[in-house]
Amino acid sequence: MIMLWTPRDMNIEDLEMMVQPDHRKEKEQALSVLDRLKILTIVTVRSATGKIARKYRLEKQFKNSLRAALTGGGSHQSFGLPCDTPGKKKVTLESLDGFAQRQWEAILYYMVGSAGAGLAGKGDISPGTKKLLELGQFVVMRKGGAAITQAGFTFLLQEVNAQVWSLLIVYLENAEQASTTILERRSLKMEQVDMLSFLFMLGSLELGQAYSTEKLTPTQLHMLDDLTDFGIIYRRSPDPEYFYPTRLGTTLTSDAGALRNSNASLANALGATASDKGYIIIETNYRVYAYTSSPLQIAVLNLFTRLHTRYPNMVSGKLTKESVQRAITYGITAEQIISYLSTHAHPQMHKHTPVLPPTVLDQIRLWQIEGDRMRATPGFFFKEFNTAQEYQDAARYADNLGVLVWKNDGKRIFFVTKHEQLAQFLKNRLEEKRVAREVKTAQK
């Protein structure tokens, strides 16, 4: 933000001074993202006195556009164009929350029901949304039907805000291949810049206020149908002159809860914290008791548990080798199962340490190992560093980025999952050494 309002480039040393030592990892990750997007670049500047310095430079067009968006300047209506609707057409907050709840639950019901959980009739989603879930690898098509994947189960474990963005990222990446309303719209050139601009605009709008579609670009107009299917916006008819952002839309750029209804099955199933809404009890004999009547919670539990009895407010079952390994065939890992059970454990379970019985934890892992004795990790191998310091700096940077998988300090080698940021880091280090040599030569 400082660079946004400063006319000059920022010295690298000045930025380093602003960052606390325990937050350097986050700084490196942020700089890496900005560098990949060509938003922030490092430039070498020579002053009038001949002094050479390396500085950060913010891309000019991005800088001007973001300043205009934050201040509401320009003609792009970064905060939307409010409009008045007749009183009888006023939409209440409760109806908006209900609409968003139903639309988003339908997507989750489809994903969980794809694993044979019996939720196919709980909600219907458009063919394009189904295609989008397949493109995002949240489900895969097997024998004419959809089956949940490891990525899909990870999706279920996320908070609602994270789920929405996970789906929107897939939507952005596949805008030309999958429109949730017209699958044949492959020739449509949807501009990703316009799409992102519209999504960020939704995050700044007021819940319950109607907004005109008059100033929207063609790309953004096409997005209205798709976002309606996701429950992010609400429209009374396919072609109205206004739309309402739902809570899913207005919280896109905040950490507030995306859905407010605490009694809804979605909030109970995926938005609960372990301390106040845990509902699962597990015994050392692998028996499971879940105090819930939510179809979605029961369906998620059925992915890796053999359920055999259902009461009005409770279901019981058992963790078995067959049920756990069935989940593993969907791509769900033992650690994901353990994480879900721990997160949603009943408050009584949290009185013990560890929360889950150790025998249960060990057995779940052993059941996975039986059919998964080796795991391959694609990536890149770095070796032949000139000095120990060069190796240590590169390995530390990779670790800060979260891409370091393995290293051997003695042989100065390591393995990473991604190499683009690391290659740029090494290139910058070479540039720093070159500049330092030039300065040293000039001083002589």
N, C-alpha and C positions, 0 to 999 in steps of 0.2 A: 504493500500500500504506500510505503514511503516513496518508492520509485515511480508510482503512478502519478504523484503530484510534484515530483522533482524534475526539473528540466535537464539536469545533467546525469551522466552515467554514474553508477555507484562503484566505489573502490571495493575490490574483493576483501581487503582487510577490514573495511568498515562493516560489511555484512557479518564477517566472522566475529567481530566484537559484540554484535547484537544477539548472537545465538549462545544460549547457555550450554556448557559442556555436555550435560546429560540429554540434550536435544539435538545433537549433531546428526544422529541417524535420520531423524525426521527432516532435517535441513537437506541432507544429501538426497533423500528420496524426492523431495519437492523440487530441488534443482534439476534432478534427472528428468522428471516429468516435463518441466518447463523447457528443458533443452531439447527433448524429443519432439515437442510440439513447435519448436522454433520460436517460442515466445521470449525466451531469455537466452542471450548469447554472450560469450566472453570476447572482448575486443582488446587489442593492444593499442594504447594511446601514447603518443610522444608529446610532451608539453613544449611550450615555447623555449624553455630553458634546456631542452634536450633530455629531460627525465622521462624514462619509460615506465608506464604503469599498466596493469591489467585490470579491466573493469567489467561490470555486468551492464548490459544494455537491454532495455525492454523494447520489443518490437513496436515500432511507431504506430501502426494502424491498430494493433491490439490495445495499445495504451490509450489512444484517443477514443476508441469505441467503448472500452470498459469505463472510462471516465464519463462518457455520455450516458451509458446505461445506468451507472450508479447515481447520477444526478438527475436522470429523467430528461436529459437534453436530446436534441435532434428530433427527427420525425418518425423514429421507429417505435414510439410508444412502449418503452421498456417496462412500464408499470401498467400496461393494458389501457383499454379505452372503456371506462365504465359507462353503462347505459341504464336507463330506467325502464322497467317493465310494468304493465298494469298490475294493480294490487291482486286481482284474482289469479294472476299467473306467478305470484311470488312463490319461490321455492324455499322451504324451511331448512334449517341446518339438520334437523333430524332426518328429513327425506334425503338430503345429500349424503349424510353418513350411511343411511341404509342402502342407498344405491351403490356407493363405493364398496361397502361391505359385501353385498351380494355379488358384484362383479369380480372382486378379488378372491372371494371364497370359491367362486366357480372355477377359477384357474387352479387353485390349490386342490379342490376336490378332483379335478381332472387328473392332476399329477399323482395324487395319492390313490385315486381309484384305478389308475393305470396299472397299479401293482396288484390288482385283484381285491381291493379293499371294499368293494361293494358300494362305491359312492357315485357311480356313473349317473344316477338320476338326481343328484343333489344340485346340479347346476349345469348349464350348457354354455360353452364358449364357441366363438366363431372358428371356422376352419383355418383362418389365417393365424389366429392366436395359437392354435394347435401346431401349425407349421412353425411358428416362431419359437415355441418351446422345443421343438425338434432341432431347429437350427442352433439354438443355444445349448444343445446337448443336455437339456434337463430331462428329456424323455427320449427314448429310441423306439423305433418301430420294429416289432418282432412278431412274426407269424400273423401279420395283419392287424396287430394291436399295439398300443403304446405301453412302454415299461419305463418306470422311473430309473434314473441313473444315479451315480455317486454325486455328480454335480447337482442333480435335482434334489437329492436328500439334503445336501449342504444348503441349497436354496430354502428348503423348508425350515431349517434350523435358524435362519437369519431373522432379524427384526424386520417388520413390515417395510420400513423405509429402505433398508438394504435390498429387500426383495424387489421392490419397485424399480430401483436403479439397476439391479442386475438384469431385469427384463428390458428396461429401456436401453441399456447398452447394447444388448442383442438387437433390439429394434433399430437403433442407429446404424449398427454395422451391416444390417441386412435390409435396409429401407427399400431398396429396389427389388429385392427378391421376395419379400413377404409383407404385403399389406393385409391387415386383419380383415378388411372388408372386401377387397377385390384382388384375388390372387393373380389375375391376369395382368395386373398393373406393373409388369416387369420393365416396360419401357419408360415408366415415369421417372423423371430425373428429380429426385427429392434432394434438396441441398442440405447437407448435414449442418452447415452453419446456421441456416434458418431453423432447423429442427432443435438444435441446442439452444438457440436464442429463445425459442418459444417455451422450452422446458424450464429455462431459468426464469423467464417472465412469469410462468405459472407459480413459481415459488414465492413471488413477491405480491401475488394478488390476495384480495381479501375474501375469506370464506363467506359465502352467502350473497355476494355481490355478482350481478350479471355483467358480462363484458361483451362489447360489440365485436363482431367478426370483420368489420369494415376495413380495418387497417392490416389485416393478416395477409401474408404472402400466399401465393398458390400452394407452396409446400406446406405451410402451416394450416391452410384450409383442408388439405388432404389429411393432415394429422388428426383433425378433430374426430373423425370416425374411429380411427385406431385408438386414440386415447379414451374415447367413450367406452370401447370394449374393455379397456383395462380398468375402468372405474375412476380415471384420473380427472375427467371432466364429465359434466352432465348436460345433455341437450334434450329438449322436449320432443323434437322431431329431427329427421335427418338433415334438414336444410333450414334451420332457424337463423335469425340474424344476430343471435347472441348465444352465449354459453355460460355455464357456471363451473368454476373450479371446485372440485371436492377436496376433502381433507388430504387425500392421497396426493393431490397436486400442490396445494398450498404449503405442504411440509417437505417438498422436494429439496429445498435448500436450507432446511433446519433440522435440528435433532429432536423436535417435538414428535409426539406419538402420531402416527399416520391415521389410526382409527381409534376413536374415543370410546366406543361402546364396550365396556368391560364385561358385559354379559354375553357378548357374541362369541361364537365358537372359535373364530380366528384369533381373537385376543386371548382367549383362554388357552388355545393350543400352542400358539407360537409367540405370543407377546408376554407371557408370564415370567416372573422372576422366581428363582428357586425358593426364596424366603417366604413369599406370601401366596403363591399360586401353584406350588408343587403338589402333585397329585399321585405320584407313583411310589409304591412300597415294594421292595424286593427282599425276599428272604434268602437265607443261605442255601436252601434247597431249590433255588431258581424259580420259585413261585412269584408271580407278579400280581399285585392288586392295584388297580387304577381307579381312584375315586373321581369319576367324571361321567357325564352323560353326553359329552360333545362328540358328534359323529366324526369330526375331523381328528380329534385327539385319539379316538379309538382306532381310526384308520391308520394313523401314523404308527401307533403302537403295534398294530397288526402286521406291519411291514417286517418286523423281526421277532415277534412273539406269537406263540400258539395260544390264541384265546379260546376258552371253552365255556365260560359262563358269563351271562350279562344280567345285571340287576338294574333297577331304575336309575341309580346314581353310582354304579360301580361295575367294573368288569374284572374278571380274573383270568389268569392264564399262566403260562410257563415258558421260560426261555429254554429252548431245546436246540440240539445240534442242527436239526433239520431247519428250524425257523431262522436261526442265525445265518446258516450257510445259504438259505434261500435269499436272504437280504444281501449277502455278499455277491450272489450272482447278479443282483441288480446294480452292483457297483458300490454299495454301501459298505464302509469299512468298520472294523471292530471299534476303532477309536471314535467314530461318529455315533455308533450305538451307545457307547459308554458316556460320551458327552451329552447325548440327549437324555439318558436316564439320570445322569447326575444333575443336569440343569433343571429337570422337572421332578426331582425327588421330593417326596412329601416332607414337610417341616420336621416330622419325627425322625426322618432319616438323617437330617442335618445335625442331629444331636450326637451323632457318632462320627469318628474319624478313622478311616475314610468314610465318605458318605455311603458308598456302595460296599457290600461285603467283598473282601479281597478274593474269596474263592470264586465269586461270580465274575469279577474283573478278569482274573487269570483264565477262566474257562472260555469266556467270550473271545479272548485273544488267541487261545489255543485252537478253537474251532476255526478261526480264520487262517492260522498258520498251516493247518492240515491241507488246505487247498491253495495256499499262496506262500510258497517257500522262498520266492525270489521276486524282487520288485525292480523294474528297470526305470531309470530316471534319465530322460533325454537332456543333453546339455552340452557344455563346452569345456575343454581341458586347457589350462594355462600352465606353461612351464618355461624354462630357460630365461629366468630373470637375471639381469646383470649383477645386481647387488641384493643383499638381504633386506635393506631398507626399502628398495623398490618392490620387492615381493610382499613385505609386511604391509606397506601402504595399500597395495592393490587388494590384498586379501581382506584387510580391514574395511576397505571401501565396499567390496562385494558383500561382506557380512552386514554392513550398515544398510545396504540396499535390500537385504533379505534374499539374495540369490545364491549365496554360498552353500554348497551341499557337503563338500569334503575338502580337506587340505592336509598337506604333509609339510610341516615347517622345515624338517631336515633336508628334504629334497627340493624345497621351494616350488611346489606344485599345488594346484587346487582345481576344483571342479565347480562350475556354476551352471545355473539353469538358463540364464540370459547373459548376453555378452555386449549388447549395444552400448549401455551406459558405461560399462567397464572399459570398453575400447576408447570411448570418448574421454574418460578419466585419464587413461594412459597417454592419450594424444595431448591432453592439456598439460600433463606433467612434462612431456617432452618440450612443449612450447614454453613452459616456464623456465626450463633449463636453458633453452636457446636465448630467451630474453635476458636471463641472468648473465649469460656469457657476453652478450652484447653490451650490457651495462658495465660489466667488469672491464671489457676491452675499451669502452669509451672513457672510463675513469683513468685508465693508463695513459 
